[in-house]
Amino acid sequence: MVSHLDRNTVVVIGAGGMGMAMARRFASGRLLVLADSSATRLENALAALQGEGHTVEGLGTDVSDRGSVEQLAKAARSHGRIEAVVHTAGVSPVTATARQIYQVDLLGTAHVIDAFFAVASPTMSLVCVASMAGQFASLSGDLERHLATAPTDLLLGHSEIDLDAPDSAVAYVVAKRGNQLRVQAAAHAWGGKGARLNTISPGVISTPMGVEELQGPMGAYMQSMIDLSGARRLGTPDDIAGAAAFLTGPESSFITGNDLLVDGGAVAGQRWQAGSAP
Ligand SMILES: NC(=O)c1ccc[n+]([C@@H]2O[C@H](COP(=O)([O-])OP(=O)(O)OC[C@H]3O[C@@H](n4cnc5c(N)ncnc54)[C@H](O)[C@@H]3O)[C@@H](O)[C@H]2O)c1
């Protein structure tokens, strides 16, 4: 009789549009630990996944709270070896303030990197979902170094990080660039444990968040990014889950500390089709 204790564990943080695609991609034949701060979202997700026959355990987790993420990591490790962790929880500038974005998207990702480093074992792979927005950042060298290497409890304390800024779009760009840089800086230590970590930077993806963005104040600009992209379509959550499957599997064993841009060519289109070429 095979029990769930004989299976590898995969952790998916965030039960939104991308999180559910990740859950469905990774759950078969594994024990899935699914985390989200919204009790309703988590309950609905667990019911759907269990109804499809998956072995899944849910844990209410707020990534902006260090202790909460540490509990999640310990609970996942208590089941045995963790094969992969995919972090999709986040908030967007359409609904969140600058402070919330810094606390969830920037600090929350640093908590995930720290807490899962503590329980990492050889071949474990962590993927954090950043954003193509990080590619548009033009930050000072001092802020880049801070985002990459500052102790996590001091991460939000930099003179160029304004928690009360009225424009949360700037916070989103800084937070997502921060995710990419932090993963770069952590890769050497993770390698010491035989583990890897990377970011994925999605373009515009058809999830509740992506649709809200398209309907928000930046909607026309985002639609123009899609129109000027190579793929000329919205991305699907499964496009991102496919990239995460690659980055957590053996075919990417030489890729760590890196960012994989999965944007349908939107960033390329902005550079070469939008009249911004030098
Ligand atoms: N959808 C897009 O177009 C797009 C594009 C680029 C990047 N992203 C990034 O992809 C990630 C996933 O986005 P999505 O489209 O699946 O969004 P979504 O809104 O569908 O899901 C996000 C999930 O995160 C959860 N969450 C929010 N705050 C949390 C917290 N403090 N702790 C734990 N869980 C929390 C929410 O409850 C929700 O279930 C985010 O980091 C987002 O910034 C999205």
The ligand as an SDF file (V2000), in Angstrom:
LIG
                    3D

 44 48  0  0  0  0  0  0  0  0999 V2000
   -1.6710   37.8260  -14.2080 N   0  0  0  0  0  0  0  0  0  0  0  0
   -0.7500   38.5510  -14.7920 C   0  0  0  0  0  0  0  0  0  0  0  0
   -0.9380   39.1310  -15.8710 O   0  0  0  0  0  0  0  0  0  0  0  0
    0.6210   38.6450  -14.1660 C   0  0  0  0  0  0  0  0  0  0  0  0
    1.6730   39.1780  -14.9400 C   0  0  0  0  0  0  0  0  0  0  0  0
    2.9440   39.2410  -14.3920 C   0  0  0  0  0  0  0  0  0  0  0  0
    3.1730   38.7820  -13.0970 C   0  0  0  0  0  0  0  0  0  0  0  0
    2.1330   38.2860  -12.3650 N   0  0  0  0  0  0  0  0  0  0  0  0
    2.4530   37.7890  -11.0240 C   0  0  0  0  0  0  0  0  0  0  0  0
    2.0690   36.4400  -10.9530 O   0  0  0  0  0  0  0  0  0  0  0  0
    1.7420   36.0880   -9.5960 C   0  0  0  0  0  0  0  0  0  0  0  0
    0.4140   35.3240   -9.6040 C   0  0  0  0  0  0  0  0  0  0  0  0
   -0.5900   36.1650  -10.0820 O   0  0  0  0  0  0  0  0  0  0  0  0
   -2.0350   35.6420  -10.5260 P   0  0  0  0  0  0  0  0  0  0  0  0
   -2.2840   36.2380  -11.8460 O   0  0  0  0  0  0  0  0  0  0  0  0
   -2.1510   34.1740  -10.3020 O   0  0  0  0  0  0  0  0  0  0  0  0
   -2.9080   36.4450   -9.4440 O   0  0  0  0  0  0  0  0  0  0  0  0
   -4.2290   36.0130   -8.6610 P   0  0  0  0  0  0  0  0  0  0  0  0
   -4.7580   37.3000   -8.1120 O   0  0  0  0  0  0  0  0  0  0  0  0
   -5.0910   35.1720   -9.5130 O   0  0  0  0  0  0  0  0  0  0  0  0
   -3.6550   35.1280   -7.4650 O   0  0  0  0  0  0  0  0  0  0  0  0
   -2.8420   35.6540   -6.4370 C   0  0  0  0  0  0  0  0  0  0  0  0
   -3.0860   34.8380   -5.1670 C   0  0  0  0  0  0  0  0  0  0  0  0
   -2.2010   35.3180   -4.1510 O   0  0  0  0  0  0  0  0  0  0  0  0
   -2.9190   35.3070   -2.9330 C   0  0  0  0  0  0  0  0  0  0  0  0
   -2.3000   36.2470   -1.9920 N   0  0  0  0  0  0  0  0  0  0  0  0
   -2.3550   37.6080   -2.0310 C   0  0  0  0  0  0  0  0  0  0  0  0
   -1.6770   38.1050   -0.9840 N   0  0  0  0  0  0  0  0  0  0  0  0
   -1.1860   37.0500   -0.2900 C   0  0  0  0  0  0  0  0  0  0  0  0
   -0.3950   36.9340    0.8910 C   0  0  0  0  0  0  0  0  0  0  0  0
    0.0030   38.0130    1.6060 N   0  0  0  0  0  0  0  0  0  0  0  0
   -0.0470   35.6910    1.3220 N   0  0  0  0  0  0  0  0  0  0  0  0
   -0.4640   34.5860    0.6470 C   0  0  0  0  0  0  0  0  0  0  0  0
   -1.2410   34.6410   -0.4390 N   0  0  0  0  0  0  0  0  0  0  0  0
   -1.5930   35.8600   -0.9260 C   0  0  0  0  0  0  0  0  0  0  0  0
   -4.3410   35.7140   -3.3170 C   0  0  0  0  0  0  0  0  0  0  0  0
   -5.2970   35.3480   -2.3220 O   0  0  0  0  0  0  0  0  0  0  0  0
   -4.5120   34.9630   -4.6190 C   0  0  0  0  0  0  0  0  0  0  0  0
   -5.0800   33.6860   -4.4150 O   0  0  0  0  0  0  0  0  0  0  0  0
    1.7620   37.4060   -8.8210 C   0  0  0  0  0  0  0  0  0  0  0  0
    2.9940   37.5270   -8.1480 O   0  0  0  0  0  0  0  0  0  0  0  0
    1.6750   38.4640   -9.9220 C   0  0  0  0  0  0  0  0  0  0  0  0
    2.2880   39.6860   -9.5370 O   0  0  0  0  0  0  0  0  0  0  0  0
    0.8720   38.2110  -12.8660 C   0  0  0  0  0  0  0  0  0  0  0  0
  1  2  1  0
  2  3  2  0
  2  4  1  0
  4  5  1  0
  4 44  2  0
  5  6  2  0
  6  7  1  0
  7  8  2  0
  8  9  1  0
  8 44  1  0
  9 10  1  0
  9 42  1  0
 10 11  1  0
 11 12  1  0
 11 40  1  0
 12 13  1  0
 13 14  1  0
 14 15  2  0
 14 16  1  0
 14 17  1  0
 17 18  1  0
 18 19  2  0
 18 20  1  0
 18 21  1  0
 21 22  1  0
 22 23  1  0
 23 24  1  0
 23 38  1  0
 24 25  1  0
 25 26  1  0
 25 36  1  0
 26 27  1  0
 26 35  1  0
 27 28  2  0
 28 29  1  0
 29 30  1  0
 29 35  2  0
 30 31  1  0
 30 32  2  0
 32 33  1  0
 33 34  2  0
 34 35  1  0
 36 37  1  0
 36 38  1  0
 38 39  1  0
 40 41  1  0
 40 42  1  0
 42 43  1  0
M  CHG  2   8   1  16  -1
M  END
$$$$
